[in-house]
């Protein structure tokens, strides 16, 4: 039996060896046929992924560069880039660029692909130089400029990004308008950290000029107003959000409370929160409104409000707010249990994801004006009932 098993293993090994030689022979024949006739089946671009790496390398060495094979070379290079084998992809692109016919007929496309290779591995200086060169081309201007913007965003060179974005179709391209506004907001944020409030205001006014629906710009203008003790002006700026995007009203609840406390206007805070609740109900507004009712000595009304809303929108934050209101009415032993439950809720709330990207589905606990996943601007929105 052992002798028979060894014979079987030898037979299988011979079969596998014959199959590999057969495939490699067919690959060599295909490459030589392309050399002779200059034609290749289009389906080959989709089938080359079935070959193992040594076979594919052999195929590339056999494959001549001519007008019929450039796109196949590019397909193979893109395959290597997707697999993370950038050295192989770069070698193919550089080899194609060194070939006179390929460079004359496909030079810009090859330059773009080589720049993508550099960008993939973080060689941003090399990629930037090539993309700037391509930006002079009418055909490749938009694509190369968008890649340059990605580089400047990664490097946080907001001023350079702004200048480059202005070379695109600002009047008709909504994506460019959003990007420009966000770049200005980023520059304003830097100015605010340095307490250069006049510069920050200038950047934010420019942001609203590019995108009048930019809620981030209005929020930051209000923050500048608070920093410079212009509290009524801050409230006026925050009111813009009602028309820009009411979903972000929940993000300014804390700022509104701070402003009304500075102005010592509890009644005004209550009215603002009630309007927010009418326009865009959310857990944050619900909790803030119940707290404002309680501070205005309307504790029973606040409790009834929360009980009514929790039936329709059960949220951990709402339950926690209700427990806080119930503590003064509880006996010592129930009060102890209430505090334990409140602590558990706080732990659970810390793990909650309160924001969602409308583009790619990324979720997180913090608001990102640029999605960390898909890198799009202004697509991460607050989840109202968390």
C-alpha positions in Angstrom: 0.0 0.0 0.0 2.8 2.4 0.8 4.5 1.6 -2.6 1.1 2.3 -4.3 0.8 5.6 -2.5 4.2 6.7 -3.6 3.4 5.9 -7.2 0.3 8.0 -7.0 2.2 10.9 -5.5 4.8 10.7 -8.3 2.0 10.6 -10.9 0.3 13.6 -9.5 3.6 15.5 -9.4 4.3 14.7 -13.0 0.8 15.8 -14.0 1.2 19.2 -12.2 4.6 19.8 -13.8 3.2 19.0 -17.2 0.3 21.4 -16.6 2.6 24.3 -15.5 4.8 23.8 -18.6 1.7 23.7 -20.8 0.4 27.0 -19.4 3.8 28.7 -19.7 4.1 27.4 -23.2 0.7 28.9 -24.1 1.7 32.2 -22.5 4.9 32.3 -24.6 3.0 31.5 -27.8 0.5 34.3 -27.0 3.3 36.8 -26.4 5.1 35.7 -29.6 1.8 35.9 -31.6 1.3 39.5 -30.4 4.9 40.3 -31.5 4.2 38.9 -35.0 0.7 40.1 -35.7 0.4 43.1 -33.4 -3.1 42.0 -32.2 -4.3 40.4 -29.0 -7.7 39.3 -27.8 -9.4 42.0 -25.7 -10.4 39.4 -23.2 -6.7 38.9 -22.3 -6.8 42.1 -20.3 -9.3 40.4 -17.9 -7.8 36.9 -18.0 -4.2 37.7 -17.1 -5.1 37.8 -13.4 -5.5 34.0 -13.5 -1.8 33.5 -14.1 0.6 33.2 -11.1 3.3 35.9 -10.6 6.3 34.1 -12.3 4.2 33.3 -15.3 2.9 36.9 -15.5 6.5 38.2 -15.2 7.6 35.9 -18.0 4.6 37.1 -20.2 5.6 40.7 -19.7 9.2 40.0 -20.7 8.0 38.3 -23.9 5.5 41.1 -24.7 6.7 43.6 -27.2 5.8 47.3 -26.9 3.7 48.6 -29.8 0.5 50.5 -30.5 -1.5 47.3 -30.0 0.0 46.3 -26.6 0.3 49.6 -24.7 -3.2 49.2 -23.1 -2.4 45.6 -22.1 0.9 46.8 -20.4 -1.2 49.4 -18.6 -3.7 46.8 -17.5 -1.0 44.6 -16.0 0.6 47.6 -14.3 -2.7 48.6 -12.8 -3.1 45.0 -11.6 0.2 45.2 -9.8 -0.7 48.5 -8.2 -4.0 47.1 -6.9 -2.0 44.2 -5.4 0.4 46.7 -3.8 3.4 45.7 -6.0 4.3 49.3 -6.8 7.8 48.6 -7.9 6.5 46.3 -10.7 3.9 48.8 -11.7 6.4 51.7 -11.8 8.9 49.7 -13.8 6.2 49.0 -16.5 5.2 52.7 -16.7 8.8 53.9 -16.8 9.6 51.3 -19.5 6.7 52.5 -21.6 7.7 56.1 -21.2 11.2 55.3 -22.4 9.8 53.8 -25.6 9.5 56.6 -28.3 6.3 55.4 -29.9 4.5 54.8 -26.6 5.7 58.2 -25.2 4.5 60.1 -28.3 1.0 58.5 -28.5 0.3 57.8 -24.8 2.7 60.1 -23.0 0.1 62.0 -20.9 -1.7 58.8 -19.9 1.6 57.1 -18.9 2.7 60.2 -16.9 -0.7 60.1 -15.1 -0.3 56.4 -14.2 3.3 56.9 -13.0 2.2 59.8 -10.8 -0.5 57.5 -9.4 2.2 55.0 -8.5 4.2 57.7 -6.7 1.0 58.9 -4.9 0.1 55.3 -3.8 3.4 54.9 -1.9 3.4 58.4 -0.5 6.1 60.0 -2.8 4.0 63.1 -2.9 6.8 65.4 -4.2 7.3 63.3 -7.3 3.6 62.8 -7.9 3.0 66.5 -7.5 5.6 67.4 -10.1 4.0 65.1 -12.6 0.4 66.2 -11.9 1.5 69.9 -12.2 3.0 69.0 -15.6 -0.3 67.3 -16.6 -2.4 70.2 -15.3 -1.4 72.2 -18.4 -3.1 69.6 -20.6 -6.7 70.2 -21.5 -7.6 66.5 -21.5 -5.9 65.7 -18.1 -6.3 69.1 -16.3 -9.3 68.1 -14.2 -8.1 64.7 -13.2 -4.6 65.8 -12.4 -5.9 68.9 -10.4 -8.1 66.6 -8.3 -5.1 64.5 -7.5 -3.1 67.5 -6.6 -6.0 68.6 -4.2 -5.8 65.1 -2.6 -2.0 65.7 -2.0 -2.5 69.2 -0.6 -5.3 67.9 1.7 -3.1 65.1 3.0 -0.3 67.6 3.6 -2.8 70.2 5.0 -1.5 72.9 2.7 -4.9 74.6 2.6 -3.8 77.8 1.0 -2.1 75.9 -1.9 -5.2 73.7 -2.2 -7.4 76.8 -2.4 -5.3 78.3 -5.2 -5.3 75.1 -7.2 -9.1 74.5 -6.8 -9.7 78.0 -8.2 -8.3 76.8 -11.5 -11.4 74.5 -11.8 -15.0 75.4 -12.8 -16.0 77.1 -9.6 -19.3 78.5 -10.9 -20.7 75.2 -12.1 -19.0 72.5 -10.1 -20.7 71.9 -6.8 -17.9 69.7 -5.5 -15.4 72.4 -6.1 -17.5 75.0 -4.3 -17.8 72.7 -1.2 -14.1 72.0 -1.3 -13.1 75.7 -1.5 -15.4 76.6 1.4 -13.9 73.8 3.5 -10.4 74.9 2.7 -11.2 78.4 3.8 -12.7 77.0 7.0 -9.5 75.0 7.7 -7.5 78.2 7.2 -9.9 80.0 9.6 -9.4 77.3 12.2 -5.7 77.9 12.1 -6.2 81.6 12.5 -8.5 81.0 15.4 -6.0 78.9 17.2 -3.5 81.8 16.9 -6.2 84.2 18.0 -6.0 86.1 14.7 -9.7 86.7 14.6 -9.9 89.2 11.8 -8.0 86.8 9.5 -10.4 84.0 10.6 -13.4 86.1 9.8 -12.1 87.0 6.4 -11.5 83.3 5.5 -15.0 82.4 6.7 -16.7 85.2 4.7 -14.9 83.8 1.7 -16.1 80.3 2.5 -19.7 81.5 2.6 -19.1 83.2 -0.8 -18.2 79.9 -2.3 -20.8 77.8 -0.5 -23.7 79.7 1.2 -24.9 76.4 2.6 -21.7 75.8 4.5 -22.9 75.3 8.1 -19.4 74.8 9.3 -18.5 78.4 8.3 -21.5 79.8 10.2 -20.6 77.8 13.3 -17.0 79.1 13.2 -18.1 82.7 12.6 -20.2 82.3 15.8 -17.2 80.9 17.6 -15.2 83.9 16.6 -18.0 86.2 17.8 -18.0 84.4 21.2 -14.2 84.7 21.4 -14.5 88.5 20.8 -17.6 88.8 23.2 -20.0 89.7 20.4 -22.8 87.5 21.8 -25.9 88.8 19.9 -23.9 88.6 16.6 -23.0 85.0 17.4 -26.7 84.1 17.8 -27.5 85.8 14.5 -24.8 83.7 12.8 -26.1 80.5 14.3 -29.6 81.2 13.0 -28.2 80.8 9.4 -28.0 77.1 10.0 -31.8 76.9 9.9 -31.6 77.6 6.2 -28.2 76.0 5.5 -28.7 72.5 7.0 -31.0 72.1 10.1 -29.3 68.7 10.8 -26.4 70.6 12.3 -28.6 72.5 14.8 -27.8 69.8 17.3 -24.1 70.6 17.0 -24.6 74.1 18.3 -26.7 73.4 21.3 -23.7 73.8 23.6 -22.6 77.0 22.0 -26.2 78.5 22.2 -26.3 77.6 25.9 -22.9 79.3 26.5 -24.0 82.5 24.7 -27.3 82.7 26.6 -25.6 82.2 29.9 -23.2 85.0 29.0 -26.2 87.2 28.2 -28.1 85.9 31.3 -31.1 85.1 29.1 -32.7 81.9 30.2 -36.0 82.6 28.5 -34.3 83.3 25.2 -32.4 80.0 25.5 -35.7 78.2 26.0 -37.3 79.8 23.0 -34.2 79.0 20.8 -34.3 75.4 21.9 -38.0 75.1 21.3 -37.5 76.4 17.7 -34.7 74.0 17.2 -37.0 71.2 18.4 -39.7 72.3 15.9 -37.2 72.5 13.0 -35.1 69.4 13.6 -35.9 67.2 16.6 -33.0 65.2 17.9 -31.7 63.6 21.1 -29.3 66.5 21.9 -32.0 69.1 21.5 -34.5 67.0 23.5 -32.0 66.7 26.4 -31.1 70.4 26.2 -34.7 71.5 26.1 -35.6 69.3 29.1 -32.6 70.8 31.0 -33.7 74.4 30.1 -37.3 73.6 31.4 -35.8 72.3 34.6 -33.6 75.3 35.1 -36.7 77.5 34.6 -38.3 75.7 37.6 -40.5 73.6 35.3 -39.1 70.3 36.5 -42.4 68.4 36.2 -43.0 69.8 32.7 -39.4 68.7 31.8 -40.1 65.1 33.1 -43.4 64.9 31.2 -41.7 66.2 28.1 -39.0 63.5 28.3 -41.4 60.7 29.1 -43.6 61.6 26.1 -40.6 61.8 23.7 -38.9 58.7 25.0 -42.0 56.7 24.0 -41.4 57.8 20.4 -37.6 58.1 20.4 -36.0 55.8 23.1 -32.4 56.9 23.5 -29.8 56.2 26.1 -29.1 59.9 26.5 -32.8 60.7 27.0 -33.1 58.0 29.7 -30.0 59.4 31.4 -31.5 62.9 31.4 -34.7 61.6 32.8 -32.9 59.8 35.6 -31.1 63.1 36.5 -34.5 64.8 36.8 -35.9 62.0 38.9 -33.0 61.9 41.5 -34.4 64.7 43.7 -37.7 62.8 44.0 -36.2 59.5 45.0 -35.6 58.0 48.4 -32.0 57.2 49.4 -32.1 53.5 48.4 -33.7 54.1 45.0 -31.5 57.1 44.5 -28.4 54.9 44.9 -29.8 52.5 42.2 -30.6 55.4 39.9 -27.0 56.7 40.2 -25.7 53.2 39.3 -27.9 53.0 36.2 -26.8 56.5 35.3 -23.2 55.5 35.4 -23.9 52.4 33.2 -25.6 54.6 30.7 -22.7 57.1 30.6 -20.3 54.2 29.8 -22.6 53.0 27.0 -22.9 56.5 25.6 -19.2 56.8 25.4 -19.1 53.9 22.9 -22.0 55.2 20.7 -21.3 56.3 17.2 -23.1 59.6 16.7 -22.1 60.4 13.1 -22.5 58.8 9.7 -21.0 59.4 6.3 -23.8 59.6 3.7 -21.3 58.6 1.0 -19.5 55.5 2.2 -21.2 54.6 5.5 -18.3 55.4 7.8 -19.5 56.0 11.4 -17.7 57.5 14.4 -18.1 59.3 17.7 -16.8 62.7 16.4 -17.8 65.0 13.6 -15.3 65.0 10.8 -15.8 67.7 8.1 -13.8 65.5 5.7 -14.7 61.8 5.9 -11.7 59.8 7.1 -12.7 56.9 4.9 -13.9 58.2 1.5 -12.1 61.6 1.9 -15.2 63.6 0.7 -16.1 66.9 2.3 -19.3 67.7 4.1 -20.8 64.2 3.9 -20.5 63.2 7.6 -23.8 64.1 9.3 -25.0 63.8 12.9 -27.3 61.0 13.7 -30.3 62.6 15.4 -31.4 59.8 17.8 -28.3 58.4 19.4 
